[in-house]
Structure formats: C-alpha cells, structure tokens
Amino acid sequence: MAKHNHRSESEHPLVTEEVRLISEGEKQALEARLSRIEGQLRAIRRMVEEEAPCEAIAQQLAAARQALNKSFSFMLSLLLEKTADRLGEEGEERRVVEDKLRTIARVLARYY
C-alpha cells in the first residue's frame, strides 16, 4: 500500500491561530468571491445537463478556474501581508524571518 505523506491541518506550519482572516471586510470579500464561483459552477452543471457545446462548457470552466485562482491569490496576499506585519512587530531574527518566508514559498509551490 502506498503511504501518503499528507499533514493534517493542525500539523501544517502555517495553519496557526495567528494567521486568519481577521477583519469582517476580508471575510466578506472572500465569501463573495466564493459565492460567485458557486454560481458559476451551478451554471456549468446546467450547461452539461442541457448538453451545451463542449467549447462553451470549456470556456465557462476556464472562467471558474480563473476566479478560484484569483480567490486563492487574494487569500495568499492577506497571509503575506499579515505575516509581514507580524514580523515587523515582533522584531524577529533574520533566520526566523527566512524560515517563515520559505514556508510561505512551499505553500505557493504546492498549491498554486
């Protein structure tokens, strides 16, 4: 049997109580993006059920994927901004800052 090397959410170095969407505006902005994506996906499902042309479906899938990518980028920009703010406040040593930036780079490489 293949062994998967997946960490649980609590074991991931960036999943901490410190880095979260803290403002109501940030939360609402991300929720609005996700709601639009849900609407896009429902429309695509209807297109498939109604046997729309493949190219039209592909176009809508690409648009939904792009919207999801933009949502991911928005969330990551918040993460980077909040992390940078905390690094400045805490006056951490260069090594600690480099470790945190490497962790962020790994998340980007893995999920983007």
C-alpha positions as a Python dict, from the first residue, in 0.01 Angstrom:
ca = {
    (1, 'M'): (0, 0, 0),
    (2, 'A'): (124, 348, -86),
    (3, 'K'): (185, 569, 209),
    (4, 'H'): (65, 928, 175),
    (5, 'N'): (275, 1198, 331),
    (6, 'H'): (-4, 1446, 398),
    (7, 'R'): (-4, 1657, 707),
    (8, 'S'): (-320, 1724, 895),
    (9, 'E'): (-429, 2086, 909),
    (10, 'S'): (-309, 2121, 1268),
    (11, 'E'): (39, 1992, 1174),
    (12, 'H'): (96, 2241, 890),
    (13, 'P'): (340, 2515, 994),
    (14, 'L'): (126, 2796, 851),
    (15, 'V'): (-205, 2685, 998),
    (16, 'T'): (-197, 2865, 1327),
    (17, 'E'): (-437, 3071, 1529),
    (18, 'E'): (-223, 3374, 1450),
    (19, 'V'): (-282, 3390, 1074),
    (20, 'R'): (-651, 3417, 997),
    (21, 'L'): (-891, 3640, 808),
    (22, 'I'): (-947, 3878, 1093),
    (23, 'S'): (-1146, 4166, 954),
    (24, 'E'): (-1511, 4135, 864),
    (25, 'G'): (-1432, 4304, 531),
    (26, 'E'): (-1171, 4041, 440),
    (27, 'K'): (-1407, 3761, 533),
    (28, 'Q'): (-1694, 3913, 335),
    (29, 'A'): (-1472, 3973, 31),
    (30, 'L'): (-1360, 3610, 22),
    (31, 'E'): (-1712, 3480, 84),
    (32, 'A'): (-1843, 3697, -203),
    (33, 'R'): (-1577, 3557, -438),
    (34, 'L'): (-1666, 3201, -338),
    (35, 'S'): (-2039, 3264, -381),
    (36, 'R'): (-1980, 3387, -736),
    (37, 'I'): (-1774, 3075, -808),
    (38, 'E'): (-2053, 2855, -671),
    (39, 'G'): (-2294, 3029, -907),
    (40, 'Q'): (-2058, 2972, -1198),
    (41, 'L'): (-2032, 2603, -1114),
    (42, 'R'): (-2410, 2563, -1089),
    (43, 'A'): (-2444, 2726, -1433),
    (44, 'I'): (-2179, 2492, -1576),
    (45, 'R'): (-2361, 2193, -1434),
    (46, 'R'): (-2680, 2312, -1605),
    (47, 'M'): (-2488, 2351, -1931),
    (48, 'V'): (-2369, 1990, -1905),
    (49, 'E'): (-2721, 1865, -1822),
    (50, 'E'): (-2859, 2059, -2122),
    (51, 'E'): (-2581, 1923, -2346),
    (52, 'A'): (-2434, 2261, -2435),
    (53, 'P'): (-2145, 2269, -2683),
    (54, 'C'): (-1815, 2147, -2535),
    (55, 'E'): (-1634, 2468, -2623),
    (56, 'A'): (-1891, 2676, -2433),
    (57, 'I'): (-1856, 2449, -2129),
    (58, 'A'): (-1476, 2464, -2151),
    (59, 'Q'): (-1488, 2844, -2165),
    (60, 'Q'): (-1700, 2858, -1850),
    (61, 'L'): (-1479, 2604, -1671),
    (62, 'A'): (-1175, 2817, -1753),
    (63, 'A'): (-1351, 3126, -1617),
    (64, 'A'): (-1444, 2943, -1294),
    (65, 'R'): (-1087, 2816, -1257),
    (66, 'Q'): (-953, 3169, -1305),
    (67, 'A'): (-1196, 3302, -1044),
    (68, 'L'): (-1082, 3033, -799),
    (69, 'N'): (-717, 3116, -871),
    (70, 'K'): (-788, 3484, -802),
    (71, 'S'): (-956, 3390, -473),
    (72, 'F'): (-652, 3186, -378),
    (73, 'S'): (-422, 3477, -467),
    (74, 'F'): (-638, 3714, -260),
    (75, 'M'): (-615, 3483, 43),
    (76, 'L'): (-238, 3443, -1),
    (77, 'S'): (-187, 3818, -30),
    (78, 'L'): (-367, 3857, 303),
    (79, 'L'): (-146, 3587, 454),
    (80, 'L'): (171, 3754, 329),
    (81, 'E'): (55, 4096, 447),
    (82, 'K'): (-36, 3971, 793),
    (83, 'T'): (286, 3770, 823),
    (84, 'A'): (495, 4070, 718),
    (85, 'D'): (312, 4290, 968),
    (86, 'R'): (382, 4043, 1248),
    (87, 'L'): (746, 4005, 1151),
    (88, 'G'): (793, 4378, 1180),
    (89, 'E'): (614, 4393, 1515),
    (90, 'E'): (800, 4103, 1671),
    (91, 'G'): (1148, 4216, 1569),
    (92, 'E'): (1243, 3859, 1486),
    (93, 'E'): (1588, 3749, 1386),
    (94, 'R'): (1672, 3716, 1017),
    (95, 'R'): (1679, 3335, 1039),
    (96, 'V'): (1325, 3323, 1174),
    (97, 'V'): (1204, 3560, 901),
    (98, 'E'): (1373, 3347, 634),
    (99, 'D'): (1213, 3031, 776),
    (100, 'K'): (867, 3185, 760),
    (101, 'L'): (920, 3309, 406),
    (102, 'R'): (1042, 2962, 299),
    (103, 'T'): (727, 2813, 448),
    (104, 'I'): (513, 3055, 250),
    (105, 'A'): (710, 2970, -65),
    (106, 'R'): (643, 2598, -6),
    (107, 'V'): (268, 2665, 25),
    (108, 'L'): (276, 2862, -300),
    (109, 'A'): (468, 2588, -478),
    (110, 'R'): (237, 2316, -351),
    (111, 'Y'): (-99, 2477, -414),
    (112, 'Y'): (-52, 2729, -690),
}
